[in-house]
Amino acid sequence: MAEEQHPPQPAAAGNQPEESLLPGVKHIIAVSSGKGGVGKSTVAVNMAVALKQKGYAVGVMDADIYGPNIPMMIGVTKEPIKEGEKITPAEGQGVKVISMGFFVPEDTPVVWRGPMVHSAIQQFFRDVVWGELDYLLIDLPPGTGDVPLTLSQLVPLTGAITVTTPQEVALSDVRKGMMMFKKVNVPLLGVVENMSYFVCGHCGERTDIFSSGGGEQAAKKFEIPFLGRIPLDPAIREGGDKGSPIVVSDPESPQTKAFFQIVRTLVSQLQKTEEQEATAPPLSSLLKKIKDPIQKPT
């Protein structure tokens, strides 16, 4: 569905999140990384498909404007359709998908400044008919640029997941990304350690190619959940290249089981938060406990 690039008009910055922008979406979760090359998009795709297989209604927004790979990785079978001023999202593996990759010719770079990126992301929210979703995962570009700030301004994010590899050079950038989300008041839902270790297919020996334990250490430092480890395996890469995520192509593999464990941990965490919010006393009852100010004698 490649069309000629038409840069959108800049949107006003500094807006507050709009509750009504995605009224049918229950949880909006950003999937981030401090740097490129850590497998963030791979994690986002496999998590989305795993959630779908568990019976949830799921969508993925490919907000990596400059490197939109989600359509290829998830194996889109249904292209997006424009109906009037609205767009019906594409679909792959039963997951709704929208991406800049559908709207620019292949191999054509998106050369946009910040305000244009802001407007494009805004259109992904306003003009795409997402419908009723339990989870909308947003695959962010790496780093701490315009897109995370735009998201925090446009919609009330449930929170952010950070993907990292174990080595210190990646963790240094991850910590900066976490601090960015804290500054814009986005809850940190947890850390996923990707390419955590490699198990030889011939001898079964485990090798920590990128060191070990770094993701868990980062989670402890920020006092947030460590969601799990994903081993390094060629099958994961092959699944992304072929549009058949490993949770589909090899459902019994240790890698698939790791993704499903991460999803179970995340869902359980969000359910506990919802239960706590549901049982919390209303603000009006708390205000009644505040004593009246002392009256001056007449």
C-alpha positions as CSV (number, residue, x, y, z in Angstrom):
1,M,0.0,0.0,0.0
2,A,2.9,2.3,-0.8
3,E,1.9,5.9,-1.6
4,E,3.7,9.1,-2.2
5,Q,5.0,10.7,0.9
6,H,3.1,13.7,2.1
7,P,4.6,15.2,5.3
8,P,1.8,15.9,7.8
9,Q,1.3,19.4,9.2
10,P,3.0,20.0,12.6
11,A,0.9,19.6,15.6
12,A,0.9,21.8,18.7
13,A,3.3,20.5,21.4
14,G,2.7,20.5,25.1
15,N,-0.8,18.9,25.0
16,Q,-2.1,16.8,27.9
17,P,-2.9,13.1,27.2
18,E,-6.4,12.7,25.8
19,E,-8.5,10.0,27.5
20,S,-10.9,10.0,24.5
21,L,-8.4,9.5,21.8
22,L,-8.5,5.7,22.1
23,P,-11.6,5.0,24.1
24,G,-11.8,1.3,23.1
25,V,-8.2,0.4,24.1
26,K,-7.7,-0.9,27.6
27,H,-3.9,-0.9,27.9
28,I,-1.5,1.2,25.9
29,I,2.1,-0.1,26.4
30,A,5.2,1.4,24.9
31,V,8.0,-1.0,24.1
32,S,11.3,0.9,24.2
33,S,15.1,0.5,24.1
34,G,17.9,2.8,25.0
35,K,19.8,1.9,21.8
36,G,19.3,0.1,18.5
37,G,20.2,-3.5,17.8
38,V,18.8,-5.1,21.0
39,G,15.8,-6.8,19.4
40,K,13.1,-4.4,20.6
41,S,10.8,-4.9,17.6
42,T,11.3,-8.7,17.8
43,V,10.2,-8.7,21.4
44,A,7.2,-6.4,20.7
45,V,6.0,-8.7,17.8
46,N,6.4,-11.9,19.8
47,M,4.7,-10.4,22.8
48,A,1.8,-9.2,20.7
49,V,1.2,-12.5,19.1
50,A,1.6,-14.3,22.4
51,L,-1.1,-12.1,23.9
52,K,-3.3,-12.8,20.9
53,Q,-2.8,-16.5,21.4
54,K,-3.9,-16.1,25.0
55,G,-7.2,-14.8,23.8
56,Y,-6.7,-11.0,24.0
57,A,-7.6,-8.5,21.3
58,V,-4.2,-6.9,20.4
59,G,-2.8,-4.2,18.2
60,V,0.7,-3.0,17.3
61,M,1.6,0.5,16.4
62,D,4.9,0.8,14.6
63,A,6.1,4.1,15.9
64,D,9.6,3.6,14.7
65,I,9.0,6.1,11.9
66,Y,12.5,5.9,10.5
67,G,12.8,2.1,10.5
68,P,9.3,0.6,10.2
69,N,9.9,-3.2,10.3
70,I,6.9,-4.5,12.1
71,P,4.8,-5.3,8.9
72,M,7.6,-7.7,7.6
73,M,8.2,-9.2,11.0
74,I,4.6,-10.0,11.9
75,G,3.7,-11.3,8.4
76,V,0.9,-9.0,7.4
77,T,-1.7,-10.8,5.4
78,K,-4.3,-8.0,5.2
79,E,-3.3,-4.5,4.1
80,P,-4.7,-1.3,5.7
81,I,-7.7,0.1,4.0
82,K,-8.6,3.8,3.8
83,E,-12.4,4.5,4.1
84,G,-13.2,8.2,3.9
85,E,-11.0,10.0,6.5
86,K,-10.3,6.8,8.5
87,I,-8.0,3.9,8.1
88,T,-8.7,0.3,8.9
89,P,-5.5,-1.2,10.2
90,A,-3.6,-4.1,8.6
91,E,-3.6,-7.5,10.2
92,G,-0.9,-10.1,10.8
93,Q,-1.2,-13.2,13.0
94,G,-4.6,-11.9,14.1
95,V,-3.0,-8.7,15.4
96,K,-4.0,-5.3,14.1
97,V,-1.0,-3.3,12.7
98,I,-0.3,0.2,11.6
99,S,3.1,1.4,10.4
100,M,4.7,4.1,8.3
101,G,6.0,1.2,6.2
102,F,2.5,0.9,4.6
103,F,2.6,4.5,3.3
104,V,6.0,5.1,1.9
105,P,7.6,3.3,-1.1
106,E,10.0,0.6,-0.1
107,D,13.6,1.7,0.4
108,T,12.5,5.3,0.6
109,P,13.8,7.1,3.7
110,V,11.5,9.1,5.9
111,V,13.4,12.4,6.4
112,W,11.2,14.4,8.8
113,R,11.9,16.8,11.6
114,G,10.3,16.4,15.1
115,P,7.0,18.3,14.5
116,M,6.3,16.1,11.4
117,V,6.9,12.9,13.4
118,H,4.6,14.2,16.1
119,S,1.9,14.8,13.6
120,A,2.3,11.3,12.0
121,I,2.0,9.6,15.4
122,Q,-1.1,11.7,16.2
123,Q,-2.7,10.6,13.0
124,F,-2.0,6.9,13.9
125,F,-4.1,7.5,16.9
126,R,-6.8,9.8,15.5
127,D,-7.3,8.4,12.0
128,V,-6.9,4.6,12.6
129,V,-9.9,2.7,13.6
130,W,-8.4,0.5,16.3
131,G,-11.8,-0.6,17.8
132,E,-11.9,-2.6,21.0
133,L,-8.5,-3.8,22.1
134,D,-7.2,-5.2,25.4
135,Y,-3.6,-4.3,24.5
136,L,-2.0,-1.8,22.1
137,L,1.8,-2.3,22.0
138,I,3.7,0.7,20.6
139,D,7.1,-0.1,19.1
140,L,9.2,3.0,19.8
141,P,12.3,4.0,17.9
142,P,15.5,3.5,20.0
143,G,16.7,6.3,22.2
144,T,15.1,9.2,23.9
145,G,13.9,11.3,21.0
146,D,10.6,12.9,19.9
147,V,8.3,9.9,19.8
148,P,8.3,9.0,23.5
149,L,7.6,12.6,24.4
150,T,4.8,12.7,21.8
151,L,3.2,9.6,23.2
152,S,3.2,11.0,26.7
153,Q,1.5,14.1,25.4
154,L,-1.2,12.4,23.3
155,V,-2.5,9.4,25.2
156,P,-2.5,8.1,28.8
157,L,0.1,5.3,28.6
158,T,-0.4,2.3,30.9
159,G,3.4,2.1,31.1
160,A,6.6,1.3,29.3
161,I,8.6,-1.9,28.9
162,T,12.3,-1.6,28.3
163,V,14.3,-4.1,26.2
164,T,18.0,-4.5,26.7
165,T,20.9,-6.9,26.2
166,P,23.0,-7.8,29.2
167,Q,26.2,-5.9,28.5
168,E,27.0,-2.6,30.2
169,V,27.2,-0.5,27.0
170,A,23.5,-1.2,26.4
171,L,22.5,-0.8,30.0
172,S,24.0,2.6,30.2
173,D,21.5,3.8,27.5
174,V,18.7,1.8,29.1
175,R,19.0,3.7,32.3
176,K,18.8,7.0,30.4
177,G,15.6,5.8,28.7
178,M,14.1,4.8,32.1
179,M,14.9,8.2,33.5
180,M,13.2,9.8,30.5
181,F,9.9,7.9,31.2
182,K,10.1,8.9,34.8
183,K,10.4,12.6,33.9
184,V,7.2,12.4,31.8
185,N,5.4,10.4,34.5
186,V,5.0,7.2,32.5
187,P,5.1,4.1,34.8
188,L,7.9,1.6,34.2
189,L,6.3,-1.9,33.8
190,G,9.5,-3.8,33.6
191,V,12.7,-4.9,31.9
192,V,13.1,-7.7,29.3
193,E,16.7,-9.0,28.8
194,N,17.0,-10.1,25.2
195,M,19.9,-12.2,23.7
196,S,20.5,-13.2,27.3
197,Y,22.5,-16.3,26.5
198,F,23.2,-18.8,23.8
199,V,22.8,-22.6,24.1
200,C,24.8,-24.6,21.5
201,G,22.6,-26.8,19.4
202,H,25.3,-29.5,19.2
203,C,26.8,-29.8,22.7
204,G,24.2,-28.0,24.8
205,E,26.7,-25.7,26.4
206,R,25.5,-22.3,27.5
207,T,27.5,-19.2,26.6
208,D,26.8,-15.7,27.9
209,I,27.9,-13.9,24.7
210,F,26.8,-10.4,25.9
211,S,27.6,-11.0,29.6
212,S,24.8,-11.9,32.0
213,G,22.4,-10.4,34.6
214,G,22.5,-6.8,33.4
215,G,18.8,-6.5,32.8
216,E,17.9,-7.9,36.2
217,Q,20.4,-5.5,37.8
218,A,18.8,-2.5,36.0
219,A,15.4,-3.6,37.1
220,K,16.5,-3.8,40.7
221,K,18.2,-0.4,40.6
222,F,14.9,1.2,39.4
223,E,12.8,-1.0,41.7
224,I,10.7,-2.3,38.8
225,P,9.8,-5.9,37.7
226,F,12.2,-8.0,35.8
227,L,10.0,-9.6,33.2
228,G,12.3,-12.3,31.9
229,R,15.2,-13.4,29.7
230,I,15.0,-14.3,26.0
231,P,17.9,-16.5,24.8
232,L,19.9,-15.7,21.6
233,D,18.8,-18.1,18.9
234,P,18.9,-18.0,15.1
235,A,15.3,-19.2,14.9
236,I,14.1,-16.0,16.4
237,R,15.9,-13.9,13.7
238,E,14.6,-16.3,11.0
239,G,11.1,-15.9,12.2
240,G,11.3,-12.2,11.9
241,D,12.8,-12.3,8.4
242,K,10.0,-14.7,7.2
243,G,7.1,-12.9,8.9
244,S,6.5,-15.9,11.2
245,P,7.4,-15.1,14.8
246,I,8.9,-17.9,16.8
247,V,5.8,-18.1,19.0
248,V,4.0,-19.2,15.9
249,S,6.7,-21.2,14.0
250,D,8.0,-23.2,17.0
251,P,5.4,-23.1,19.8
252,E,7.2,-25.7,22.0
253,S,10.6,-24.0,21.9
254,P,12.3,-22.6,25.0
255,Q,12.3,-19.2,23.3
256,T,8.5,-19.3,22.9
257,K,8.1,-20.4,26.4
258,A,10.2,-17.5,27.5
259,F,8.0,-15.0,25.6
260,F,4.8,-16.5,27.1
261,Q,6.3,-16.3,30.6
262,I,7.0,-12.6,30.1
263,V,3.5,-12.1,28.9
264,R,2.0,-13.9,31.9
265,T,4.1,-11.9,34.2
266,L,3.0,-8.6,32.6
267,V,-0.7,-9.5,32.5
268,S,-0.6,-10.6,36.2
269,Q,1.1,-7.4,37.2
270,L,-1.5,-5.3,35.4
271,Q,-4.4,-7.3,36.9
272,K,-3.0,-6.8,40.4
273,T,-2.8,-3.0,39.8
274,E,-6.4,-2.9,38.5
275,E,-7.6,-4.8,41.6
276,Q,-5.8,-2.4,43.9
277,E,-7.3,0.6,42.1
278,A,-10.7,-1.0,42.3
279,T,-10.5,-1.6,46.1
280,A,-8.9,1.8,46.9
281,P,-11.3,4.1,48.8
282,P,-12.7,7.0,46.8
283,L,-11.1,10.4,47.2
284,S,-14.3,11.8,48.7
285,S,-14.1,9.4,51.7
286,L,-10.5,10.3,52.2
287,L,-11.3,14.0,52.3
288,K,-14.0,13.4,55.0
289,K,-11.2,12.2,57.3
290,I,-9.5,15.5,57.1
291,K,-10.5,17.5,60.2
292,D,-12.2,20.8,59.7
293,P,-10.0,23.8,60.2
294,I,-10.0,25.4,63.7
295,Q,-12.6,28.1,63.8
296,K,-11.7,31.4,65.3
297,P,-13.7,32.3,68.4
298,T,-16.4,34.9,67.6
